Amino acid sequence: MKSVVPHSVSADTFIDSVESNAMYGLSVKEAKLRLESAGYNRIEEKDKKTAFAILLNQLKEIMVIILFIAGFISLFLHEQIDAVVIFSIIILNTILGFWQELKAEKAMQALKKMSVPNVRVRRDGKESLVSAEEVVPGDILLVEAGNIIPADCRLLEAVNLKVQEAALTGESEPVEKSVNPVPENVALGDRKNMIFRGTVVTYGRGSGVVSATGMKTEIGKIADMLQNVREERTPLQKRLNDLGKKLALIAMFLVAIVAGIAFFTSEDLKSVFLTAVSMAVAAIPEGLPAIVTISLALGAKRMLKHQALIRHLPAVETLGSITVICSDKTGTLTQNRMTVKKFLLNNEMVEADDCRQESLSNDLKFILSAGALCTDSVLAENGKEAIGDPTEGALVLAAARFGLSKDDLLKSLPRKAEYPFDSDRKRMTTLHEIKNIPDFFQKSMLLDAVIAFTKGSPDGIVEISSRILENSEVNELSEEKKALLLKHNEDLASEGIRTLGFAFRSVSEKALSDPLHYENDLIFVGIMGMIDPVRPEAVDAVTSCKTAGIRPIMITGDHPLTALSIAAQLGIGENREYIRGEELSQISDMELKKKVRTCSVYARVAPEHKMNIIDALQSNGEIVSMTGDGVNDAPALKSADIGVAMGITGTDVSKESSDIVLLDDNFATIVRAVKEGRTIFDNIRKFIKYILTGNTGEILAMLTGPFFGMGIPLLPIHILWINLVTDGLPAIALGYEPSEKNVMNRPPYKPSEGIFSRGLGRKVLVTGFIVGLISILSGYIVRISSAEMGQWRTAVFTTLTFCQMAFALACQSNTKSMFAVNPINNPVMVAGIFLTLALQMIIVYVPFVQNIFKTAALEPSQLIICITGAALIICYTEIEKLIIYLLSRSHTTIQSTR
C-alpha cells in the first residue's frame, strides 16, 4: 500500500493507495489478513505500573528512608515503643499514597471504553456488522447520526454530515464534513474530509475508508503521549524532599558533634551511641509526613464542599502555588450552549437581552418564528433545552424565550417539505402550509398557500434576495442596503459571533418541487448572531486570578476571532495577541518560550500543541494548571503541575488523567480551590515552623546540657513523645486555621522559593534557640534546688512541652496577636492544647506512666518555673509581631508618599 496523507488527496486517490474499493469494500479474506498485519483496533497499554511498583514508589521518599533508619536503630537499642511508633507512621503514609496512585492508573482503562461494540462496514459488496476491534485499514465504514466513530476515516460520501469533535479538537460546534481535499498542514479541526475515532455523528450520514486504527488513530496518538508523559513532582513534594535532605545532613552533623563531645567527656560507648541517636531523632520531625498527609486530606475534604474533588493529595497544596491557569474554552469558560445574542433588523442591531416579550416588534417576532420553523431541532419537555443540532437548538430556544413555541407555530404553519442544508448552497429551506395566519404576518406578504423560510450564511441569503422586510413592509433590497448588511455581518463575525441570515417568500403548490423557484427572489428578514456565552461567574473568577498573581490563558480549538471575542469578555489577553496551532508547529522551542511570556490566547490548537505550551511555560519556571474536559486534553492534564478536569461534561479519560475534578464544571470553583490551596500551604508552613522550632529547641537543649554539667537532658522517648504528640496534635490543629485576609491579594510562592523562604528559616532558628535556652535554664534552676536527675530532666521535658503549646497559639496567625485570634474559629486547636497538657501531666504525675517515660513528679514551684518559660515565649512572639506590624506600616507610608 502507498503512503499518502489521507486528507490532502482526493478520495479516489486515497482509496487506491489503500487498495480498497468504495462499492465493494474489502473481501472477508483480505480483512482477516489485514487484521493479522495491523492488529486489533484497540488502545494498547505499555509500561503499566504493577501494584508492587506503585507500593515501592511510596517508600523512595527521603523522609521515609530516614524514618526507616531511625526505626531500625530504635530496634537495635531495644527501644520497642519508639520503633513501633515510627513504623506505624511509615505504614500509614504508604497506604494513603498507594491508594491515591493506584486510582490514577485508571486513565488508560478509561481510554479503552472509547471503542464501539459493533459497526457497519461494506465487505464483499454487502453491508456487514462487525466488532469495532476488527475494523482494519481499507474497510469502507458507513455512519449516520448517533454513531460513535470507531476509527479514523477519509470520507468518500458526506450527506449533510456533521460530527461533534469537541472531545478531540475543542471545537464547540459540530463540524460540517465534505469530501474535498484540504492542505496537508492544516490543523486537526480543519480536516473537514476526515472523521476521527471517538467523535460522534450528530447529523446526516456518510461513508469513508478507514485510514488508521488502534494506536495510529488521533486518539491512539493521544494515548501514546499520555503514557509517555513524565510525572512531575509537586512543589510541596520537591520542598519536603529538599527539607528531608537538609534534615538528614543536620542529623549526621549533630551525631558527629555529640559523639565527639561524649568521647572527650569519657562517656561509655552505649551512652555515646544513645546520645547520638537522641540528637538524630531530635533533628528529624517523625510526625511531619503524617501531619502533612492529614492536613492535605482535611483540605481535600473542605474542597469537596466547594465542588472540587481531589484525586491526588499533594495537588491540594500545589493548586495554591500555581502561577498560570491554562483553560480550555468550550464548557469551561463558556456554557457550551449556543445562544442567540443579537438581531440585525432594519439595519439596526438589537441586543436579545434588551428585548421584552410584551413589546416585541412584528419584525422580531417574524425572524424568531422563521428561525424556529426552519430547523430540525425540537424543544425538550422541560422547555429549557433543545434536542438536535446546537445551532438550530439555539434558534428554537430563542423563540421559546419570547413566547413563540415551535409546537404552536407548527399548528398554524405545518411543514409540508424541506430542502436540507448542504455545504455547496450553505442554506436550508422549509416549506409550510398556511392554516392560520399569525397576528404578526402581513396578509400582503402571503400571495400563495405555502410559505418558504430559508436560513443560511448571511452573504448567501443576501445574494438570492431581491427585497427586504422593514417594519412589516416589503421594500426593494438595493445594492447599498446589501453592502450595509454585509458590513454589519462582518462586524459581528469580527466579534467572534456566528451569524445566520433569514429570508422568506410565498410559494405556489406547483412550485413546491422546484428549489430554483423558492430559493430565489427572496424577501430578506434579518440576521441572528449567536455565541457560546461565557459563564457569568467566570468573569469574576478571571479577575480574582489576576489579583492573586495568576495569569489565565485560553487554549482552544475554535477560530481565532471567536477565541479573541471570548477572551475579551473574560479579560484574558488584553493585548489581543494570539497564536494559531499551525504557527505552533513551525516555531522553535526557544521562540515558543519567549512567546508564552506574553501570549494568553491560543486558537486552532491540536493536542500536541497543548503539551508544547505547557512545557514552554514550565521551562520558564511557571507552575501550570491545565483545565479541560475532552480526550484531547488528557496528555496536557497529566503533564501539567495540576490537571483540572470537568466532572459533568468531562470524558473518563480527562477525569482519570487529572489531579482535580470540578463537580460543577465551574471555572469559578478553581478560584475557590486556589484560595483553599493557598490556605493549606500557609498552614503547612505554620506547622513546619511550629514543629522545627520545637526540634531546634530540643537540639539546643541536648547540645547545651553537657556544658551546664547536666549530662543528657532528654531521653529518646522524651524526644519521640514531643515529636509525635506534643508536636503532632497542635500541628494538626493548625491545619484547621481559616484563611488569612490577604491570601488572594498576594502573588503565589515562586517555584524556586524553598520551604524556609520569606523569613521562615530565621524565625525557626531564633525562636528555637529561645525555646531551647529557656528549657535548659528551667532544668538548671530545678537541678540547683533538687539533686534528683529525674526532676530536672522532667523540668526540661515539661518546659519544652509548655513552650511549644504557647508557640502553637502564636502560630495561628502570621500577623495578628494571639489575643486577637478568636478561639471559636479553631476549636480543634483549643482541644489539642488542652489534651496535650493533660497527657503531659499524666506522664509527670501518674506512677505507672512515670516508669515508662522515666519522669519524676514536679513540685508546684518547679511547675511554675515551667509555666513561666511558656509565658516568656508568648511575650517574645507578641513583641516580634508588633515590630513586624510597625515596620510594615512604616514601609506602606513611605511608599504612599512617593
ABEGO torsion letter per residue (X at the ends): XBBBBAAABBAAAAAAAAGBBAAAEBBAAAAAAAAAAAEBBBBBBBGBBBAAAAAAAAAABAAAAAAAAAAAAAAAAGBAAAAAAAAAAAAAAAAAAAAAAAAAAAAAAAAAAABBABBBBBBGGBBBBBBAAABBBGBBBBBBBGBBBABBBBBABBBGBBBBAAAAAGBABBBBBBABBBBAABBAAABAABBBBGBBBABEBBBBBBABBEAABAAAAAAAAAAABBBBBBAAAAAAAAAAAAAAAAAAAAAAAAAAAAAAAGBBAAAAAAAAAAAAAAABBAAAAAAAAAAAAAAAAAAAAAGBBBABAAAAAAAAABABBBBBABGAABAGBBBBABBBBGGBBBBAAABBAAABBAAAAAAAAAAAABBABBBBAAGABBBEBAAAAAAAAAAAAAGBBAAAAAAABBBABBBBBBAAAGBBBBBBBBABBBAABBAAABABABBBBBBEBAAAAAAABABBBBGGBBBBBBAAAAAAAAAAAAAAAAAGBBBBBBBBBBBBAAAAABAAAAABGBBBAEBBBBBBBBBAAAAAAAAAAAAAGBBBBBBBABBAAAAAAAAAAAGBGAAGBBBBAAAAAABBAAAAAAAAAABABBBGBBAAAAAAAAAAAAAAGBBBBBBBABAAAAAAAAABABBBBBAAABBAAAAAABABBBAAGBAAAAAAAAAAAAAAAAAAAAAAAAAAAAAAAAAAAAAAAAAAGAEBABBAAAAAAAAAAAAAAAAAAAAABBBBAAAAABBBBBAABBAABGGAAAAAAAAAAAAAAAAAAAAAAAAAABABAAAAAAAAAAAAAAAAAAAAAAAABAABBAAABBAAABAAAAAAAAAAAAAAAAAAABAAAAAAAGBBBBBAAAAAAAAAAAAAAAAAAAAAAAAAAAAAAAAAAAAAAX
